[in-house]
Protein backbone atom coordinates (compact mmCIF):
# COMPACT_ATOMS: atom_id res chain seq x y z
CA UNK A 1 0.00 0.00 0.00
CA UNK A 2 1.83 3.05 -1.30
CA UNK A 3 -0.74 5.83 -1.86
CA UNK A 4 1.81 8.36 -3.17
CA UNK A 5 2.22 6.24 -6.32
CA UNK A 6 -1.48 6.28 -7.25
CA UNK A 7 -1.30 9.60 -9.16
CA UNK A 8 1.37 8.07 -11.40
CA UNK A 9 -1.09 5.57 -12.88
CA UNK A 10 -2.14 6.99 -16.26
CA UNK A 11 -5.77 7.23 -17.40
CA UNK A 12 -7.06 4.43 -19.59
CA UNK A 13 -7.41 4.36 -23.35
CA UNK A 14 -10.41 3.47 -25.49
CA UNK A 15 -11.20 0.02 -26.83
CA UNK A 16 -10.33 1.33 -30.31
CA UNK A 17 -6.93 2.60 -29.15
CA UNK A 18 -6.17 -0.75 -27.51
CA UNK A 19 -7.27 -2.54 -30.69
CA UNK A 20 -5.18 -0.27 -32.92
CA UNK A 21 -2.02 -0.70 -30.85
CA UNK A 22 -2.57 -4.45 -30.42
CA UNK A 23 -2.95 -4.85 -34.19
CA UNK A 24 0.86 -4.57 -34.42
CA UNK A 25 1.14 -7.90 -32.60
CA UNK A 26 0.98 -11.33 -34.25
CA UNK A 27 -1.58 -12.46 -31.69
CA UNK A 28 -4.88 -11.39 -30.23
CA UNK A 29 -4.87 -9.87 -26.77
CA UNK A 30 -7.17 -11.54 -24.25
CA UNK A 31 -10.22 -9.57 -23.15
CA UNK A 32 -8.64 -9.05 -19.72
CA UNK A 33 -5.85 -6.95 -21.25
CA UNK A 34 -8.39 -4.84 -23.10
CA UNK A 35 -10.12 -4.24 -19.77
CA UNK A 36 -6.83 -3.45 -18.03
CA UNK A 37 -5.74 -0.86 -20.57
CA UNK A 38 -9.21 0.66 -20.74
CA UNK A 39 -8.97 1.07 -16.94
CA UNK A 40 -5.40 2.43 -16.87
CA UNK A 41 -2.64 2.72 -19.48
CA UNK A 42 0.50 2.11 -17.47
CA UNK A 43 2.32 4.46 -15.16
CA UNK A 44 4.41 7.56 -15.57
CA UNK A 45 7.36 8.59 -13.54
CA UNK A 46 7.99 5.86 -11.02
CA UNK A 47 8.74 2.64 -12.90
CA UNK A 48 7.54 0.12 -10.33
CA UNK A 49 4.09 1.21 -9.19
CA UNK A 50 3.21 -2.34 -8.06
CA UNK A 51 6.23 -3.36 -6.00
CA UNK A 52 8.64 -5.08 -8.41
CA UNK A 53 6.23 -5.14 -11.35
CA UNK A 54 6.47 -2.54 -14.07
CA UNK A 55 3.16 -1.33 -15.51
CA UNK A 56 4.05 -0.19 -19.04
CA UNK A 57 1.68 1.67 -21.29
CA UNK A 58 0.36 -0.60 -24.01
CA UNK A 59 2.35 1.23 -26.68
CA UNK A 60 5.54 0.86 -24.64
CA UNK A 61 4.86 -2.84 -24.06
CA UNK A 62 4.30 -3.44 -27.78
CA UNK A 63 7.48 -1.52 -28.67
CA UNK A 64 9.43 -3.61 -26.14
CA UNK A 65 8.01 -6.76 -27.73
CA UNK A 66 8.99 -5.54 -31.22
CA UNK A 67 12.52 -4.73 -30.02
CA UNK A 68 12.88 -8.18 -28.44
CA UNK A 69 11.78 -9.87 -31.68
CA UNK A 70 14.27 -7.79 -33.69
CA UNK A 71 17.05 -8.70 -31.27
CA UNK A 72 16.18 -12.41 -31.46
CA UNK A 73 16.23 -12.29 -35.26
CA UNK A 74 19.57 -10.48 -35.20
CA UNK A 75 21.11 -13.01 -32.82
N, C-alpha and C positions, 0 to 999 in steps of 0.2 A: 504494500500500500504506500504509494509515493505520489500524493496529490499534486505536487509541484510539476509533475511531468504531464498531467492531463492536458494542459493548454497546448502541448506540442503535438497532439494527435490531430492530424489534418482532417478537414471536412470530407465527407464522402463524395464520390462521383456518380454520375447517372449510369443506368444500365447500358445505355448506348455507348458511353465512354469506356466502360469496362469491356464491352463487346468489341469496340474498335481496337483497343489496345491489345486485347487477347487474340485478335485475329492474326497477329504477327507470330503466334505460337503454332507449332504443328500438332496441337492437341486442343481439346475443348476443356475449358475450366469447369470444375464442378459448381453446382448452384451455390454451395456454401461460400465459395470465393467471390462470386458475384455479390452475395449478401454482405460479406465482409467489406469489400471495397465500396459498396453503396453506403455502408455505415460510416466508414472512415478510410481514407486513402493514405495510409502510412503516417509517419511522424516526421517532424522537422526539428532541426536542432539536435537534441539529444538522441544519439543513435539507438540506445537500448532502453526503450520506454518500458518494455516488459522484461525486467531483470536482464537475462543474457540473450534475449531474443530480439532481433532487429525487426522492425515493422516498416518495410520499404513501401514506397508508393508502388502502385501496379506498374507504372511506366518504368520505374527504376528496376523493379524485379524482372521485367521482361528484358530490359537492356542487359542486366547481369546475366540472364540466361543466354542471350544472343552472344555476349562476349565469351562465355564459357564454351559454347558450341564452336565458335571461331578458334578458340585456343585448342580445343580437342582436335579439330581438323588440322590445325597447324602442326601439332605434335605428332 
